[in-house]
Amino acid sequence: MIVIICGLPGVGKTTFAKKLSPLIKAIILSTDKIRKEMIKLPTYDKEERKIIYDIMILLAKYLHESGTNCILDATFNKEESRMEVKRKLGIPYEQFFVIECICPENIVIPRIKKRKNDYSDAAVEVYKKKKKIYEPVKTNHITINTTLDPEKNMNLVRNYIGV
């Protein structure tokens, strides 16, 4: 199974991925972590972003083919980028899940400001820029509000992915 966790910076994608991972016995592939491991001084330009996402998708494909579940932790701003993952992986819909994390801005901004020693470099300005271009998830998915009880969110996800 491949699970995409998408959403704006600071909404709790990585935290949620870490909680979900043991439940579905999955490896987490994070664009933030891959970028920091691959590039000493990231530019976050379009070409670099494409390379990082391509690496993540390639790793996910190899892991999936070996029978390993994966969680893809990334913003996935555009609906096309979410669907491109499924196309490139070539997996059936019943093995592909999308979870969108949301959180009110009045909670996100303090979270972002408190970040230290984190893989993400997304500052408040990046959050606001991404918020303007973020496209709603149209494909079959579940939306998790990360301000709600984590156990309630896990139960929603269990029902959605069938574990």
Backbone as numpy.savetxt, mean C-alpha at the origin, in Angstrom:
# Nx Ny Nz CAx CAy CAz Cx Cy Cz
-1.94 -15.28 -2.67 -2.78 -14.11 -2.67 -1.89 -12.87 -2.67
-2.38 -11.85 -3.37 -1.71 -10.54 -3.39 -2.71 -9.52 -2.85
-2.28 -8.74 -1.87 -3.12 -7.70 -1.29 -2.43 -6.36 -1.51
-3.13 -5.46 -2.17 -2.64 -4.08 -2.31 -3.22 -3.27 -1.16
-2.37 -2.57 -0.45 -2.84 -1.61 0.55 -2.48 -0.24 0.02
-3.51 0.54 -0.32 -3.29 1.84 -0.93 -3.90 2.94 -0.07
-3.50 4.17 -0.37 -4.03 5.32 0.35 -3.00 6.42 0.40
-3.43 7.56 0.87 -2.55 8.72 0.95 -1.44 8.52 1.98
-0.38 9.31 1.88 0.68 9.24 2.90 0.11 9.53 4.29
0.60 8.80 5.27 0.25 9.06 6.66 -1.06 8.47 7.14
-1.79 7.76 6.27 -3.08 7.23 6.68 -2.98 5.92 7.46
-1.80 5.32 7.51 -1.62 4.10 8.30 -1.47 2.83 7.49
-1.09 2.95 6.23 -0.95 1.76 5.36 0.08 0.78 5.91
1.25 1.28 6.25 2.34 0.41 6.71 2.00 -0.23 8.05
1.42 0.54 8.95 1.01 0.00 10.25 -0.02 -1.11 10.05
-0.99 -0.86 9.17 -2.01 -1.87 8.91 -1.40 -3.10 8.24
-0.49 -2.89 7.30 0.17 -4.02 6.62 0.90 -4.90 7.63
1.56 -4.29 8.59 2.29 -5.05 9.62 1.34 -5.88 10.48
0.13 -5.38 10.72 -0.86 -6.13 11.51 -1.48 -7.26 10.68
-1.68 -7.00 9.39 -2.30 -7.98 8.52 -1.35 -9.12 8.14
-0.09 -8.82 8.01 0.90 -9.78 7.52 0.87 -11.13 8.24
0.92 -11.18 9.58 0.90 -12.50 10.23 -0.43 -13.25 10.04
-1.52 -12.51 9.90 -2.83 -13.14 9.73 -2.89 -13.94 8.43
-2.29 -13.41 7.37 -2.36 -14.10 6.07 -1.00 -14.69 5.67
-0.06 -14.68 6.61 1.28 -15.23 6.37 1.88 -14.65 5.08
2.00 -13.31 5.08 2.42 -12.60 3.87 3.71 -11.82 4.10
4.45 -11.67 3.02 5.62 -10.80 2.95 5.12 -9.41 2.57
5.63 -8.38 3.24 5.27 -7.00 2.89 6.32 -6.43 1.95
5.86 -5.93 0.82 6.73 -5.22 -0.12 6.28 -3.76 -0.12
7.17 -2.88 0.31 6.85 -1.47 0.46 7.68 -0.64 -0.53
6.99 0.24 -1.28 7.74 1.10 -2.19 8.70 2.01 -1.43
8.29 2.48 -0.26 9.18 3.34 0.54 10.46 2.60 0.91
10.31 1.37 1.37 11.48 0.59 1.79 12.35 0.20 0.59
11.72 -0.23 -0.49 12.49 -0.59 -1.69 13.28 0.61 -2.18
12.62 1.77 -2.23 13.28 3.00 -2.71 14.50 3.31 -1.84
14.35 3.26 -0.52 15.46 3.59 0.39 16.59 2.57 0.30
16.25 1.32 0.03 17.28 0.29 -0.10 18.03 0.41 -1.43
17.35 0.88 -2.47 17.93 0.93 -3.81 18.62 2.26 -4.13
18.10 3.36 -3.58 18.55 4.69 -4.01 18.94 5.52 -2.79
20.20 5.92 -2.76 20.71 6.67 -1.61 20.00 8.03 -1.46
19.85 8.76 -2.55 19.20 10.07 -2.52 18.04 10.07 -3.54
16.86 9.60 -3.11 15.75 9.50 -4.05 15.28 10.87 -4.55
14.84 10.88 -5.81 14.32 12.12 -6.41 12.79 12.12 -6.47
12.19 10.94 -6.43 10.73 10.78 -6.50 10.16 11.25 -7.83
11.00 11.29 -8.86 10.48 11.68 -10.17 9.74 10.50 -10.80
9.10 10.77 -11.93 8.26 9.78 -12.59 9.04 8.52 -12.97
10.24 8.70 -13.51 11.05 7.56 -13.94 11.46 6.69 -12.74
11.90 7.34 -11.67 12.29 6.60 -10.47 11.10 5.84 -9.90
9.95 6.51 -9.84 8.73 5.90 -9.30 8.37 4.65 -10.11
8.47 4.73 -11.44 8.16 3.59 -12.29 9.10 2.42 -12.00
10.38 2.70 -11.84 11.37 1.65 -11.54 11.03 0.97 -10.22
10.73 1.75 -9.19 10.43 1.20 -7.87 9.18 0.33 -7.92
8.13 0.82 -8.58 6.91 0.01 -8.69 7.15 -1.25 -9.51
7.94 -1.15 -10.58 8.26 -2.33 -11.38 9.02 -3.38 -10.57
9.95 -2.92 -9.74 10.70 -3.85 -8.87 9.75 -4.54 -7.90
8.86 -3.75 -7.29 7.91 -4.32 -6.34 7.02 -5.36 -7.02
6.53 -5.06 -8.20 5.66 -5.97 -8.92 6.41 -7.24 -9.32
7.65 -7.10 -9.76 8.45 -8.27 -10.12 8.68 -9.18 -8.90
9.03 -8.58 -7.78 9.20 -9.36 -6.55 7.90 -10.06 -6.16
6.79 -9.33 -6.25 5.49 -9.92 -5.91 5.17 -11.09 -6.82
5.48 -10.94 -8.09 5.20 -12.02 -9.05 6.00 -13.28 -8.69
7.29 -13.11 -8.42 8.13 -14.26 -8.06 7.65 -14.90 -6.76
7.32 -14.08 -5.77 6.85 -14.62 -4.50 5.52 -15.35 -4.67
4.62 -14.74 -5.42 3.32 -15.38 -5.65 3.48 -16.72 -6.36
4.34 -16.76 -7.36 4.59 -18.01 -8.09 5.19 -19.10 -7.19
5.87 -18.67 -6.11 6.44 -19.64 -5.17 5.44 -20.04 -4.09
4.23 -19.47 -4.16 3.21 -19.80 -3.17 3.21 -18.90 -1.95
3.93 -17.80 -2.02 4.03 -16.87 -0.90 3.05 -15.71 -1.07
2.25 -15.46 -0.05 1.34 -14.32 -0.07 2.13 -13.03 0.07
1.64 -11.97 -0.58 2.32 -10.67 -0.54 1.34 -9.55 -0.23
1.84 -8.57 0.50 1.12 -7.32 0.71 1.95 -6.24 0.04
1.32 -5.49 -0.87 2.00 -4.40 -1.56 1.57 -3.10 -0.90
2.50 -2.46 -0.22 2.26 -1.25 0.56 2.77 -0.05 -0.24
1.83 0.71 -0.82 2.19 1.86 -1.64 0.99 2.78 -1.77
1.22 4.00 -2.18 0.13 4.97 -2.33 -0.83 4.53 -3.43
-0.32 4.08 -4.56 -1.17 3.72 -5.71 -2.21 4.81 -5.94
-1.74 6.00 -6.29 -2.60 7.18 -6.49 -3.68 7.00 -7.54
-3.34 6.29 -8.60 -4.23 6.21 -9.77 -4.86 4.82 -9.87
-6.10 4.80 -10.31 -6.78 3.52 -10.52 -6.02 2.68 -11.54
-5.48 3.32 -12.56 -4.70 2.60 -13.58 -3.50 1.89 -12.95
-2.83 2.52 -12.00 -1.66 1.87 -11.38 -2.08 0.66 -10.55
-3.25 0.73 -9.94 -3.74 -0.42 -9.17 -4.05 -1.60 -10.09
-4.69 -1.29 -11.23 -5.06 -2.34 -12.17 -3.86 -2.85 -12.96
-2.87 -2.01 -13.15 -1.64 -2.43 -13.83 -0.96 -3.55 -13.05
-1.00 -3.47 -11.72 -0.40 -4.51 -10.89 -1.06 -5.85 -11.20
-2.38 -5.87 -11.20 -3.08 -7.13 -11.46 -2.75 -7.66 -12.85
-2.74 -6.77 -13.82 -2.40 -7.18 -15.20 -1.00 -7.78 -15.27
-0.04 -7.07 -14.69 1.35 -7.55 -14.76 1.55 -8.85 -14.00
0.81 -9.04 -12.92 0.94 -10.27 -12.14 0.23 -11.43 -12.83
-0.81 -11.13 -13.59 -1.55 -12.17 -14.29 -2.21 -13.17 -13.36
-2.75 -12.69 -12.26 -3.39 -13.60 -11.30 -4.90 -13.44 -11.35
-5.63 -14.49 -10.98 -7.09 -14.42 -10.99 -7.62 -13.44 -9.93
-8.82 -12.92 -10.17 -9.42 -11.97 -9.24 -9.56 -12.53 -7.83
-9.81 -13.82 -7.72 -10.00 -14.39 -6.38 -8.71 -14.46 -5.56
-7.57 -14.13 -6.18 -6.30 -14.08 -5.46 -5.76 -12.65 -5.34
-6.56 -11.67 -5.73 -6.12 -10.28 -5.78 -7.10 -9.40 -4.99
-6.59 -8.71 -3.99 -7.44 -7.91 -3.11 -6.87 -6.50 -2.97
-7.77 -5.53 -2.86 -7.37 -4.14 -2.68 -8.00 -3.62 -1.40
-7.14 -3.11 -0.52 -7.58 -2.48 0.72 -7.14 -1.03 0.68
-8.10 -0.14 0.81 -7.80 1.29 0.84 -7.86 1.76 2.29
-6.79 2.39 2.73 -6.76 2.96 4.07 -7.10 4.45 3.99
-7.98 4.87 4.88 -8.33 6.28 4.97 -8.18 6.74 6.41
-8.07 8.05 6.57 -7.92 8.64 7.90 -8.19 10.14 7.76
-8.88 10.76 8.72 -9.13 12.19 8.62 -7.82 13.00 8.62
-7.83 14.07 7.84 -6.63 14.91 7.70 -6.14 15.46 9.04
-7.06 15.77 9.96 -6.64 16.31 11.25 -5.87 15.30 12.10
-5.91 14.03 11.72 -5.09 13.00 12.38 -3.84 12.71 11.55
-3.99 12.71 10.23 -2.86 12.40 9.33 -1.72 13.41 9.50
-2.04 14.69 9.50 -0.98 15.71 9.53 -0.12 15.60 10.79
-0.69 15.47 11.99 0.19 15.25 13.16 1.00 13.96 13.07
0.41 12.90 12.50 1.16 11.64 12.32 2.39 11.88 11.45
2.20 12.58 10.35 3.31 12.84 9.43 4.38 13.68 10.12
3.97 14.69 10.87 4.93 15.57 11.55 5.74 14.84 12.61
5.18 13.78 13.20 5.86 13.02 14.25 6.82 11.96 13.72
6.78 11.68 12.43 7.62 10.62 11.87 9.10 10.90 12.09
9.80 9.86 12.52 11.26 9.92 12.66 11.81 8.55 12.31
12.95 8.53 11.64 13.61 7.27 11.26 12.63 6.33 10.57
11.90 6.86 9.63 10.88 6.13 8.90 11.34 5.97 7.46
10.87 4.94 6.80 11.22 4.78 5.38 10.56 5.85 4.52
9.42 6.35 4.96 8.70 7.35 4.17 9.30 8.74 4.39
9.48 9.44 3.28 9.92 10.84 3.33 8.76 11.80 3.13
7.54 11.28 3.03 6.39 12.12 2.72 6.12 13.12 3.84
6.29 14.39 3.53 5.99 15.47 4.45 4.55 15.93 4.21
4.10 16.88 5.01 2.74 17.40 4.88 2.48 17.92 3.47
3.46 18.58 2.87 3.30 19.11 1.51 3.05 17.98 0.51
3.74 16.87 0.70 3.55 15.72 -0.19 2.14 15.15 -0.01
1.70 15.05 1.24 0.34 14.58 1.51 -0.68 15.44 0.77
-0.54 16.76 0.89 -1.50 17.67 0.26 -1.46 17.57 -1.27
-0.26 17.41 -1.82 -0.12 17.26 -3.27 -0.78 15.95 -3.74
-0.50 14.87 -3.02 -1.08 13.56 -3.39 -2.59 13.57 -3.23
-3.09 14.28 -2.23 -4.53 14.34 -1.99 -5.26 14.95 -3.19
-4.63 15.91 -3.86 -5.23 16.56 -5.02 -5.33 15.63 -6.23
-4.40 14.68 -6.33 -4.37 13.81 -7.51 -4.85 12.38 -7.24
-5.11 12.05 -5.98 -5.53 10.69 -5.63 -6.89 10.37 -6.24
-6.96 9.26 -6.96 -8.20 8.84 -7.60 -8.92 7.82 -6.72
-10.24 7.93 -6.64 -11.00 6.94 -5.86 -10.78 5.53 -6.39
-10.83 4.57 -5.49 -10.70 3.17 -5.88 -12.05 2.73 -6.45
-12.02 2.27 -7.69 -13.25 1.86 -8.37 -13.42 0.34 -8.40
-12.32 -0.37 -8.40 -12.38 -1.82 -8.46 -12.92 -2.38 -7.14
-13.24 -3.65 -7.15 -13.70 -4.31 -5.93 -12.63 -4.12 -4.84
-13.04 -3.58 -3.69 -12.10 -3.32 -2.61 -12.84 -3.16 -1.30
-12.08 -2.99 -0.24 -12.63 -2.65 1.06 -11.88 -1.41 1.55
-12.60 -0.55 2.25 -11.99 0.65 2.79 -11.91 0.51 4.31
-10.72 0.78 4.83 -10.46 0.69 6.27 -10.16 2.09 6.80
-10.92 2.50 7.80 -10.63 3.76 8.49 -9.68 3.42 9.63
-8.44 3.88 9.54 -7.42 3.49 10.52 -7.59 4.14 11.88
-8.60 4.99 12.04 -8.88 5.54 13.37 -9.81 4.63 14.16
-10.38 3.63 13.48 -11.30 2.71 14.15 -10.52 1.60 14.86
-11.22 0.85 15.63 -10.65 -0.27 16.39 -9.94 -1.24 15.43
-8.65 -1.51 15.67 -7.89 -2.41 14.78 -8.53 -3.80 14.64
-9.10 -4.31 15.71 -9.72 -5.64 15.64 -10.95 -5.62 14.74
-11.71 -4.54 14.80 -12.88 -4.39 13.92 -12.43 -4.36 12.46
-11.35 -3.59 12.19 -10.81 -3.54 10.83 -10.33 -4.92 10.38
-9.67 -5.66 11.26 -9.19 -7.00 10.90 -10.36 -7.93 10.58
-11.45 -7.80 11.33 -12.63 -8.64 11.04 -13.22 -8.31 9.68
-13.24 -7.02 9.32 -13.72 -6.62 8.00 -12.83 -7.24 6.90
-11.53 -7.20 7.13 -10.58 -7.75 6.15 -10.71 -9.26 6.07
-10.85 -9.92 7.22 -11.03 -11.38 7.23 -12.23 -11.77 6.36
-13.32 -11.05 6.52 -14.52 -11.35 5.73 -14.27 -11.08 4.25
-13.58 -10.01 3.96 -13.32 -9.61 2.57 -12.43 -10.62 1.83
-11.34 -11.05 2.48 -10.40 -11.94 1.79 -10.64 -13.43 2.12
-11.54 -13.68 3.05 -11.93 -15.07 3.33 -10.93 -15.86 4.13
-10.37 -15.25 5.17 -9.47 -16.01 6.06 -10.02 -16.06 7.46
